[in-house]
Amino acid sequence: MKLLSSIRLGVLLFLMSMLCSCEKENLYDYGISKIYMPQAVNQSGGVNINYTVPVGTDSSTFNYTLEIERQRLNVILGVSLSGMKPASYSVDLQVDTDTIQRLIANKTLDANTMLMPASMYTLPKNIRVAADSVSKTFYLTLNINELKKAEYAGKKLALAVGLANPSPYGLSATASKTIVIVDVDALVIGPAIEITSKYLKNSGNPFVASTMDAGGRWGTLADWVANSGAMSHNGIGGFSKDGDGPSMNMESGWGSPAIKNGKIYQTITLPAGTYAFDPSPWIWQGTKDVSYVVVAPNASTLPDYANIASSTSVLSATFDKPRVTFKLTATTQVTVGVVVNYVQDQQGFKTKAVHLYSYPKHL
């Protein structure tokens, strides 16, 4: 009987010991705790550490905030702790210019990317996270006036923001650095909203001709003005229909004459705002002589080819970068279109549609 009691007591003590052990085990959270930057993995899912700005559809989802009165734009970044050990920690922030220069040199980043100048941004030196939290947001603050400088138009500005000197935890081996890539035009001008159908007639997909030649290949665009230079196919021009389908077109050579000062344009009225006119993507862009996409505010026609490059009253872009962005301060009559001067033989362009965009959220 005494032996049985001893066995029972032993079992009871063992069970109590196991229970205490389990309770003690629960006092400690599990997982390997490492400090990391969520933005290093959020967009790519770990494919790379790129973090493009802007992203989002409205102010509730943008990955930046604005302080318009202070002319500041705050790119949202942060630190977080993996694993399950809630305790305070700290980490320094640093910029790595060598990484960006290397990525540009080896063409990992595209040709329009440049290192963000130090004069444009400010960054905290250190982040401390309290024991009752695993993460904390911080900002890479950009100067809006600097962003708007002409030398950054059409550029992407890249900055490598990294973590250093962590305490008491270590750093993630793969997510302790984020490549912030700021698309200047997308930020300064804002997310584009296509408004083509509201203002432009016969904008494409498909284009419609008002007249066609007997062979059914060449035509004249309905609702657009084609001047005599553009109407190079026996008095018609600006439209073609072939294996690529209906398109806005001007073409010389292959039996067709040179096109001197050829213009295709349409005049519309727009309210105050920021806009862009863009006839791309091209089905075919075979121009040899420089050709222009042109926007002419307060005009009912486009200037002659010879005057476009020096004109101060119009905005233009060459066919290799065909988007023209413009700002109106009041309701304005605007003429948009293309102007070419095909002197060399066998050249031309075709597009299936033209586009008009507005930028209601521009800085």
C-alpha positions as CSV (number, residue, x, y, z in Angstrom):
1,M,0.0,0.0,0.0
2,K,2.9,2.3,0.9
3,L,4.5,1.5,-2.4
4,L,1.3,2.3,-4.3
5,S,1.0,5.6,-2.5
6,S,4.6,6.4,-3.4
7,I,3.9,5.6,-7.1
8,R,0.8,7.8,-7.1
9,L,2.7,10.6,-5.5
10,G,5.5,10.3,-8.0
11,V,3.1,10.4,-10.9
12,L,1.4,13.4,-9.4
13,L,4.7,15.2,-9.0
14,F,5.7,14.3,-12.6
15,L,2.4,15.7,-14.0
16,M,2.8,18.9,-11.9
17,S,6.3,19.2,-13.1
18,M,5.2,18.8,-16.8
19,L,2.4,21.4,-16.3
20,C,4.8,23.9,-14.8
21,S,7.2,23.2,-17.6
22,C,4.5,23.9,-20.2
23,E,3.5,27.0,-18.4
24,K,7.1,28.1,-18.3
25,E,7.5,27.3,-22.0
26,N,4.5,29.6,-22.8
27,L,6.3,32.4,-21.1
28,Y,8.6,32.5,-24.0
29,D,7.5,33.2,-27.6
30,Y,8.8,31.2,-30.5
31,G,10.6,32.0,-33.7
32,I,13.9,33.6,-34.7
33,S,13.7,37.4,-34.1
34,K,15.3,39.5,-36.8
35,I,14.8,43.2,-37.6
36,Y,13.7,43.9,-41.2
37,M,12.1,46.5,-43.5
38,P,8.6,45.4,-44.7
39,Q,9.0,47.6,-47.8
40,A,11.9,45.4,-48.9
41,V,9.4,42.6,-49.6
42,N,5.9,44.1,-49.8
43,Q,5.9,44.9,-53.5
44,S,7.9,42.1,-55.0
45,G,7.1,39.3,-52.6
46,G,10.9,38.8,-52.2
47,V,11.9,38.8,-55.8
48,N,13.8,42.0,-55.3
49,I,14.0,44.8,-52.6
50,N,12.6,47.5,-54.9
51,Y,10.0,49.9,-53.5
52,T,8.3,52.1,-56.1
53,V,6.8,55.4,-55.2
54,P,4.0,56.3,-55.9
55,V,1.8,53.2,-55.4
56,G,-1.9,53.3,-54.4
57,T,-5.2,54.6,-55.8
58,D,-6.1,57.3,-53.4
59,S,-5.0,59.1,-50.2
60,S,-6.0,56.1,-48.1
61,T,-3.7,53.7,-50.0
62,F,-0.9,55.9,-51.3
63,N,2.6,54.9,-50.0
64,Y,3.3,58.5,-49.2
65,T,1.8,61.4,-47.3
66,L,1.8,65.1,-48.1
67,E,2.5,68.2,-46.1
68,I,1.6,70.8,-48.7
69,E,2.1,73.8,-46.4
70,R,5.7,72.8,-45.7
71,Q,6.2,71.5,-49.3
72,R,7.1,68.0,-48.0
73,L,6.3,64.6,-49.4
74,N,6.8,61.7,-46.9
75,V,7.6,58.3,-48.3
76,I,6.3,55.7,-45.9
77,L,8.9,53.2,-44.7
78,G,9.2,51.1,-41.5
79,V,11.0,48.6,-39.4
80,S,9.5,45.4,-37.9
81,L,10.6,42.4,-35.9
82,S,10.1,38.8,-37.1
83,G,9.5,36.0,-34.6
84,M,7.4,36.4,-31.5
85,K,9.5,38.1,-28.8
86,P,8.0,41.4,-27.8
87,A,10.8,43.5,-26.5
88,S,12.2,47.0,-27.2
89,Y,14.8,47.4,-29.9
90,S,16.6,50.0,-31.8
91,V,18.4,50.3,-35.2
92,D,20.2,53.0,-37.1
93,L,19.2,54.1,-40.6
94,Q,21.8,54.7,-43.3
95,V,22.0,55.5,-47.1
96,D,24.0,53.3,-49.4
97,T,24.9,55.3,-52.6
98,D,27.3,52.6,-53.9
99,T,24.4,50.2,-54.3
100,I,22.5,52.6,-56.5
101,Q,25.5,53.5,-58.6
102,R,26.2,49.8,-59.2
103,L,22.6,49.0,-60.2
104,I,22.6,51.9,-62.6
105,A,26.0,50.9,-64.1
106,N,25.0,47.3,-64.7
107,K,21.6,48.3,-66.0
108,T,19.6,46.6,-63.4
109,L,17.8,49.9,-63.0
110,D,16.5,51.5,-66.2
111,A,18.2,54.2,-68.1
112,N,16.0,57.0,-66.8
113,T,17.1,56.2,-63.2
114,M,19.5,58.4,-61.3
115,L,20.8,58.6,-57.7
116,M,18.5,60.7,-55.6
117,P,20.5,63.9,-54.7
118,A,21.2,64.4,-51.0
119,S,19.8,67.9,-51.1
120,M,16.3,66.5,-51.8
121,Y,15.7,64.2,-48.8
122,T,16.0,63.9,-45.0
123,L,16.0,60.6,-43.1
124,P,16.0,59.9,-39.3
125,K,19.3,58.6,-38.0
126,N,17.8,56.0,-35.6
127,I,14.6,54.2,-34.8
128,R,13.6,53.0,-31.4
129,V,10.7,50.6,-31.0
130,A,8.9,50.2,-27.7
131,A,8.5,46.9,-25.9
132,D,4.7,46.8,-26.5
133,S,5.2,46.9,-30.3
134,V,7.0,44.9,-33.0
135,S,7.1,47.6,-35.7
136,K,7.3,51.4,-36.3
137,T,6.8,53.7,-39.3
138,F,9.3,56.3,-40.3
139,Y,9.5,58.7,-43.3
140,L,12.0,59.4,-46.1
141,T,11.0,63.1,-46.5
142,L,11.4,64.7,-49.9
143,N,11.4,68.4,-50.8
144,I,8.6,69.0,-53.2
145,N,10.2,72.1,-54.7
146,E,13.3,70.0,-55.4
147,L,11.2,67.2,-57.1
148,K,9.7,69.8,-59.4
149,K,13.0,71.0,-60.8
150,A,13.3,70.6,-64.6
151,E,16.4,68.4,-64.5
152,Y,14.3,65.6,-62.8
153,A,11.4,65.6,-65.2
154,G,11.0,62.2,-66.7
155,K,13.4,60.7,-64.3
156,K,13.3,58.0,-61.6
157,L,15.2,58.8,-58.4
158,A,16.7,55.9,-56.5
159,L,17.9,55.7,-52.9
160,A,19.1,52.6,-51.0
161,V,17.8,53.0,-47.4
162,G,19.3,50.4,-45.0
163,L,19.5,49.3,-41.4
164,A,22.6,49.1,-39.3
165,N,23.8,48.7,-35.7
166,P,20.8,46.8,-34.4
167,S,20.2,46.1,-30.7
168,P,19.5,43.7,-29.2
169,Y,18.4,41.6,-32.2
170,G,20.2,40.9,-35.4
171,L,19.2,42.1,-38.9
172,S,17.4,40.1,-41.6
173,A,19.9,38.8,-44.1
174,T,17.6,39.6,-47.0
175,A,15.3,42.4,-46.0
176,S,17.4,45.0,-44.1
177,K,17.7,47.3,-47.1
178,T,15.1,48.8,-49.4
179,I,15.7,50.4,-52.8
180,V,13.3,53.4,-52.9
181,I,12.5,54.3,-56.6
182,V,10.6,57.6,-57.0
183,D,8.9,58.1,-60.3
184,V,9.1,61.9,-60.5
185,D,6.5,62.5,-63.2
186,A,4.0,60.1,-61.5
187,L,4.4,62.1,-58.2
188,V,4.7,65.6,-59.5
189,I,2.0,65.3,-62.2
190,G,0.0,62.6,-60.4
191,P,-1.8,59.4,-61.4
192,A,-3.2,59.7,-64.9
193,I,-6.9,59.4,-65.7
194,E,-7.7,58.8,-69.4
195,I,-10.3,61.2,-70.6
196,T,-9.9,60.7,-74.4
197,S,-13.4,59.8,-75.2
198,K,-14.8,62.8,-73.4
199,Y,-12.9,65.3,-75.5
200,L,-11.5,63.8,-78.7
201,K,-13.5,62.5,-81.6
202,N,-12.5,59.5,-83.6
203,S,-9.6,58.7,-81.3
204,G,-9.0,55.2,-82.6
205,N,-9.6,51.5,-81.7
206,P,-10.7,51.7,-84.5
207,F,-10.0,54.9,-86.4
208,V,-12.7,55.7,-89.0
209,A,-12.1,57.3,-92.4
210,S,-14.4,59.9,-94.0
211,T,-13.2,59.0,-97.5
212,M,-11.2,56.1,-98.9
213,D,-9.3,55.6,-102.2
214,A,-10.5,53.2,-104.8
215,G,-8.0,50.5,-103.6
216,G,-9.2,50.6,-100.0
217,R,-5.7,51.2,-98.6
218,W,-5.5,55.0,-98.0
219,G,-8.1,57.3,-96.5
220,T,-8.7,60.6,-94.8
221,L,-9.5,60.6,-91.0
222,A,-13.0,61.6,-90.0
223,D,-13.1,64.5,-87.4
224,W,-9.4,65.3,-87.8
225,V,-7.8,68.0,-90.0
226,A,-5.2,66.7,-92.5
227,N,-3.4,69.5,-94.3
228,S,-2.4,69.3,-98.0
229,G,1.0,67.9,-97.0
230,A,-0.5,65.0,-95.1
231,M,-3.0,64.2,-98.0
232,S,-0.2,62.7,-100.1
233,H,-2.1,59.8,-101.6
234,N,-3.8,61.5,-104.5
235,G,-5.5,64.1,-102.3
236,I,-6.3,61.9,-99.4
237,G,-4.2,60.9,-96.3
238,G,-3.9,60.5,-92.6
239,F,-5.6,57.1,-92.5
240,S,-4.5,53.6,-93.7
241,K,-6.1,50.2,-93.6
242,D,-3.9,47.2,-94.1
243,G,-2.8,44.0,-92.2
244,D,-2.4,46.1,-89.0
245,G,-6.0,47.3,-89.2
246,P,-7.3,50.9,-89.3
247,S,-4.7,53.4,-88.2
248,M,-3.7,57.1,-88.1
249,N,-0.9,57.1,-90.6
250,M,1.5,59.2,-92.7
251,E,3.9,57.4,-95.0
252,S,6.3,58.3,-97.8
253,G,8.3,56.1,-100.2
254,W,7.4,52.7,-101.6
255,G,5.7,54.5,-104.5
256,S,4.3,57.3,-102.4
257,P,5.6,60.9,-102.6
258,A,7.5,62.8,-99.9
259,I,5.5,64.5,-97.2
260,K,6.5,68.1,-96.6
261,N,5.1,69.8,-93.5
262,G,2.4,67.2,-93.0
263,K,-0.1,67.9,-90.2
264,I,-2.9,65.9,-88.6
265,Y,-4.7,67.7,-85.8
266,Q,-7.9,68.2,-83.9
267,T,-9.0,71.3,-81.9
268,I,-10.7,70.8,-78.5
269,T,-11.6,72.9,-75.4
270,L,-10.3,71.8,-72.0
271,P,-11.0,73.2,-68.5
272,A,-8.1,74.3,-66.2
273,G,-5.9,71.4,-65.2
274,T,-2.8,69.3,-66.1
275,Y,-3.0,67.1,-69.1
276,A,-1.0,64.9,-71.5
277,F,-1.5,64.1,-75.1
278,D,0.0,60.8,-76.4
279,P,-0.4,59.0,-79.7
280,S,1.6,56.0,-78.7
281,P,2.1,53.1,-78.6
282,W,3.1,53.1,-82.3
283,I,2.2,50.1,-84.5
284,W,5.1,51.3,-86.6
285,Q,7.5,54.1,-86.0
286,G,9.8,54.3,-89.0
287,T,10.6,58.0,-89.1
288,K,14.0,59.0,-90.3
289,D,13.5,62.8,-90.2
290,V,12.6,64.2,-86.7
291,S,8.9,64.2,-86.2
292,Y,6.8,65.9,-83.6
293,V,3.8,65.4,-81.3
294,V,2.5,68.9,-80.8
295,V,0.1,70.7,-78.3
296,A,-0.9,74.3,-79.2
297,P,-2.9,76.1,-76.5
298,N,-5.0,79.1,-77.7
299,A,-4.7,78.0,-81.3
300,S,-6.9,76.4,-83.9
301,T,-4.1,74.9,-86.0
302,L,-0.5,73.6,-85.5
303,P,2.6,75.6,-86.5
304,D,4.6,74.7,-89.6
305,Y,7.3,72.0,-89.1
306,A,10.2,74.5,-89.5
307,N,8.9,76.6,-86.5
308,I,8.1,73.9,-84.0
309,A,11.5,73.4,-82.4
310,S,12.0,77.2,-81.7
311,S,8.4,78.0,-80.8
312,T,7.6,79.3,-77.3
313,S,3.8,79.2,-77.9
314,V,3.5,75.4,-78.3
315,L,4.7,72.3,-76.5
316,S,6.2,69.4,-78.4
317,A,7.9,66.0,-78.1
318,T,9.7,63.9,-80.6
319,F,8.3,60.5,-81.7
320,D,10.8,58.6,-79.6
321,K,9.2,60.0,-76.4
322,P,5.8,61.1,-77.7
323,R,3.9,62.2,-74.6
324,V,3.4,66.0,-74.3
325,T,2.3,67.2,-70.8
326,F,0.8,70.6,-70.4
327,K,-1.0,72.7,-67.8
328,L,-3.9,75.1,-68.3
329,T,-4.8,77.8,-65.8
330,A,-8.2,78.5,-67.3
331,T,-10.7,76.9,-69.8
332,T,-8.7,77.0,-73.1
333,Q,-9.0,76.0,-76.7
334,V,-6.2,73.6,-77.5
335,T,-5.1,71.9,-80.8
336,V,-3.3,68.6,-80.6
337,G,-1.8,66.4,-83.2
338,V,1.4,65.4,-85.2
339,V,3.6,67.3,-87.6
340,V,6.2,65.5,-89.9
341,N,8.5,66.5,-92.7
342,Y,9.5,63.3,-94.6
343,V,12.3,64.3,-96.9
344,Q,14.2,61.0,-96.8
345,D,12.7,58.1,-98.6
346,Q,10.7,55.2,-97.1
347,Q,9.6,56.4,-93.6
348,G,6.3,56.9,-91.7
349,F,4.3,56.0,-88.7
350,K,1.1,54.2,-87.7
351,T,-0.9,54.2,-84.5
352,K,-4.2,52.5,-83.6
353,A,-5.3,55.2,-81.1
354,V,-4.4,58.5,-79.5
355,H,-4.8,59.3,-75.8
356,L,-5.6,62.3,-73.7
357,Y,-5.0,62.1,-69.9
358,S,-5.7,64.4,-67.0
359,Y,-3.8,64.5,-63.7
360,P,-6.2,65.7,-61.0
361,K,-3.9,65.0,-58.1
362,H,-0.7,66.7,-59.4
363,L,1.5,68.4,-56.8
